[in-house]
Amino acid sequence: MLKLKHLVLGFCLLIFTQISNAQFGLYHEIGVIAGPVQFRSDYGQSNDSKTNFGNSGFGVGIIHYLNFTYADSNISSFTNTYFNDHFKVRSELSYNTSKLEHFGEWVDPSKTSEDAKRLRGHTGKANNLDIGAQLEFSPLNLSEFQGYGHKFSPFISLGLHYTFSSASVATTYQNPNSQAIGDVNDPSNFYSGWEAGSVDVSKSNSWSMVTSAGISYKLTRVSDLMLDFRFQYYFNDWVDGLNHQLPSNKNNDWLVWINIGYVHYLD
């Protein structure tokens, strides 16, 4: 809870500091985003549609844009440049959570081995708090978009986020060698082919790369609607609390997030 308070305070101070620079003629936008998340992790079978759609959740966030299109004409370094009319800096504080379980052929009801039962009983949850920034590029002129020159403005972005992860794990496997049911501290309750320590839900922090593509729609003079398709790759394979080290475990954890947002321009 203390880390969360510090994170929120830091984000608010970042926005306040940026807004306090309004005398330089920079425009500020603030908004909210929300939408479904598909979490791609070590749970389930790789490249399996049931895994991809089954291990899903939801995300919400607060975003802030630093907009250069109305930079003070008295500051020559900000005036009449391609960067001003096509780029924004986006800062974000967001949270996503996804339920995780094993899908695919290895948990098919026809599989009756103890390992199949272990996999069917093993579930988890990935919870991630993000703070970070992205550089967003629009191929169309942002000044014209804000002046109703066109109603739509496509964009792409790239940036880095710092992620605070807090995964959880559970199992309903009834171990024939133990009377305790649901003991997540007993490695024999999980798939026998995994290395020792493959399940670990200790809190972890990591950097992640974020890239997205989307489109903004001019709603009013001071507000936009936004549709954003995001890919986020973590530089860590413990975000979901599982790192089984099998040959199929080729990638770190990552997610896809489709979010809808509302953005308001601050005068």
C-alpha positions in Angstrom: 0.0 0.0 0.0 2.9 2.3 0.8 4.5 1.7 -2.6 1.1 2.5 -4.3 0.8 5.8 -2.4 4.3 6.8 -3.5 3.6 5.7 -7.1 0.4 7.8 -7.3 2.1 10.7 -5.6 5.0 10.5 -8.1 2.6 10.4 -11.1 0.6 13.4 -9.7 3.9 15.4 -9.2 5.0 14.5 -12.7 1.7 15.9 -14.2 1.8 19.0 -11.9 5.4 19.8 -12.9 4.4 19.5 -16.6 1.3 21.6 -16.2 3.3 24.2 -14.3 5.3 24.7 -17.5 2.2 26.0 -19.2 3.9 29.5 -19.6 6.0 27.9 -22.3 2.8 27.4 -24.4 2.7 23.7 -24.1 -0.7 22.0 -24.3 -1.8 19.4 -21.7 -4.3 16.7 -22.1 -5.6 14.3 -19.4 -7.7 11.2 -19.8 -8.8 7.7 -18.8 -8.5 4.4 -20.5 -10.1 1.0 -20.0 -10.4 -2.3 -21.8 -9.9 -6.1 -22.0 -6.4 -7.6 -21.6 -5.1 -10.9 -23.0 -2.1 -12.1 -20.9 0.4 -14.4 -22.6 2.4 -16.3 -20.1 3.7 -19.7 -19.1 0.2 -20.8 -18.3 -1.5 -23.0 -21.0 -0.3 -24.2 -24.3 1.6 -21.8 -26.7 -0.2 -20.6 -29.8 -3.5 -22.1 -28.6 -6.6 -20.0 -29.1 -8.2 -21.2 -25.9 -5.1 -20.2 -24.0 -5.0 -16.8 -25.6 -8.6 -16.0 -25.0 -9.0 -17.8 -21.8 -6.1 -16.1 -19.9 -7.6 -12.7 -20.0 -8.6 -9.8 -17.8 -9.1 -6.1 -17.7 -7.1 -2.9 -17.4 -7.7 0.7 -16.4 -5.5 3.8 -16.4 -5.0 7.5 -16.2 -3.0 9.2 -19.0 -1.5 12.6 -19.6 -0.3 14.1 -22.8 2.3 16.8 -23.4 1.2 18.5 -26.6 3.6 20.8 -28.5 1.3 22.1 -31.2 0.6 25.4 -29.5 4.1 26.0 -28.2 4.9 29.6 -27.4 5.9 31.4 -30.7 8.5 33.3 -28.7 10.5 30.2 -28.1 12.2 29.5 -31.4 13.2 25.9 -30.4 9.5 25.0 -30.2 8.3 26.9 -33.2 7.3 25.5 -36.7 8.9 22.1 -36.4 7.8 18.8 -37.7 8.1 17.3 -34.2 5.5 19.8 -32.8 2.9 18.9 -35.3 3.3 15.1 -35.2 4.5 14.0 -31.8 3.2 13.9 -28.2 4.6 12.6 -25.0 2.3 10.4 -23.1 2.7 9.5 -19.4 0.5 6.9 -17.8 -0.4 5.2 -14.5 -2.3 2.0 -15.1 -3.4 -1.3 -13.6 -4.3 -4.6 -15.2 -5.4 -8.0 -13.8 -5.8 -11.3 -15.5 -7.0 -14.7 -14.4 -4.7 -17.6 -15.5 -5.2 -21.3 -16.0 -4.0 -24.1 -18.2 -5.7 -24.7 -21.6 -4.8 -26.9 -24.5 -4.2 -30.6 -25.3 -2.4 -31.4 -22.0 -5.5 -30.7 -19.9 -8.0 -32.3 -22.2 -10.6 -34.3 -20.3 -9.3 -37.4 -22.0 -5.9 -37.0 -20.2 -6.2 -38.9 -16.9 -2.6 -38.8 -15.7 -1.6 -37.2 -12.4 0.2 -34.4 -14.3 -2.9 -33.6 -16.3 -4.8 -33.3 -13.0 -2.1 -31.1 -11.6 -2.3 -28.8 -14.6 -6.1 -28.7 -14.5 -6.1 -27.8 -10.8 -3.4 -25.1 -11.1 -4.7 -21.5 -11.5 -3.3 -18.1 -10.9 -3.7 -14.4 -11.2 -1.4 -11.7 -12.6 -1.8 -8.2 -11.1 0.3 -5.4 -12.5 0.7 -1.7 -11.7 2.5 0.4 -14.3 4.0 3.8 -14.5 5.8 5.0 -17.6 5.9 7.2 -20.7 5.6 6.8 -24.5 6.5 8.9 -27.5 3.4 9.0 -29.7 3.6 9.8 -33.4 0.7 10.8 -35.7 1.3 10.8 -39.5 -1.4 13.5 -39.8 -0.9 17.1 -38.7 -2.0 17.4 -35.0 -2.7 21.1 -35.3 -5.1 20.4 -38.2 -6.8 17.7 -36.1 -7.3 20.0 -33.2 -8.7 22.6 -35.5 -11.2 20.1 -37.1 -9.2 19.8 -40.2 -9.9 16.0 -40.0 -12.0 14.1 -37.5 -9.7 11.1 -37.2 -6.0 11.0 -36.2 -4.2 7.6 -36.3 -1.1 7.1 -34.2 1.7 4.7 -33.1 3.8 4.9 -30.0 6.8 3.4 -28.3 8.0 3.7 -24.7 9.1 2.1 -21.4 7.0 1.3 -18.3 8.1 0.2 -14.9 5.9 -2.5 -13.6 5.1 -3.6 -10.0 3.8 -7.2 -10.2 1.9 -9.1 -7.6 0.9 -12.6 -8.8 -1.1 -15.2 -6.9 -1.4 -19.0 -7.3 -3.9 -21.7 -6.2 -4.5 -25.4 -6.8 -7.4 -27.8 -6.4 -5.2 -30.8 -7.1 -5.9 -33.7 -4.6 -2.5 -35.1 -4.0 -2.8 -38.9 -3.4 0.4 -38.7 -1.3 -0.9 -36.0 1.0 -4.1 -35.3 2.8 -3.6 -31.5 2.4 -5.6 -30.1 -0.6 -4.5 -26.9 -2.2 -1.1 -26.6 -0.7 0.8 -24.2 -3.0 4.0 -24.6 -1.0 4.2 -28.3 -1.9 6.0 -28.7 -5.3 4.5 -32.1 -5.8 1.1 -30.4 -6.3 2.4 -28.9 -9.6 3.5 -30.4 -12.9 6.3 -32.9 -12.2 8.3 -32.0 -15.3 9.0 -28.4 -14.1 12.2 -27.5 -12.3 12.1 -26.9 -8.6 11.1 -23.3 -7.9 9.1 -22.9 -11.1 6.2 -21.5 -9.1 7.0 -18.4 -7.2 4.6 -15.6 -6.5 7.0 -13.3 -4.7 6.4 -9.7 -5.6 8.6 -8.5 -8.5 9.4 -5.3 -10.3 10.6 -5.0 -13.9 10.8 -2.8 -16.9 8.6 -3.4 -19.9 8.5 -2.2 -23.5 5.2 -0.8 -24.6 4.2 -0.2 -28.2 0.8 0.6 -29.6 -1.3 1.6 -32.6 -4.6 3.4 -32.5 -6.8 6.2 -33.6 -8.3 9.3 -32.0 -11.6 10.8 -32.9 -12.3 14.5 -32.5 -15.4 14.6 -30.2 -15.5 18.4 -29.3 -13.0 21.2 -29.5 -11.5 20.1 -26.1 -12.1 16.4 -26.1 -11.2 13.2 -28.1 -12.2 9.6 -28.0 -9.4 7.1 -28.5 -9.0 3.4 -29.5 -5.7 1.9 -28.7 -4.2 -1.6 -29.4 -1.2 -2.2 -27.2 1.5 -4.8 -27.0 3.6 -4.9 -23.8 6.6 -7.1 -23.3 8.1 -7.5 -19.9 11.8 -8.0 -19.3 10.9 -10.6 -16.8 9.4 -14.1 -16.9 8.0 -14.0 -13.3 5.1 -11.5 -13.9 2.6 -14.4 -13.7 4.4 -16.2 -10.9 5.3 -19.1 -13.1 8.6 -19.8 -14.9 8.8 -23.5 -15.7 11.9 -23.5 -17.9 10.7 -26.1 -20.4 11.8 -25.8 -24.0 8.4 -24.3 -24.9 9.1 -21.4 -22.5 10.9 -19.3 -25.1 9.6 -15.8 -24.2 9.1 -13.6 -21.2 5.6 -12.7 -20.2 3.7 -10.2 -22.4 0.2 -9.0 -23.0 -2.1 -7.4 -25.5 -4.5 -4.7 -24.3 -7.3 -3.1 -26.4 -8.4 0.0 -24.6 -10.9 2.8 -25.2 -10.1 6.2 -23.8 -11.5 9.7 -23.3 -9.1 12.6 -23.4 -9.8 16.2 -22.3 -7.7 19.2 -23.3 -6.6 21.5 -20.4 -6.7 25.2 -21.3 
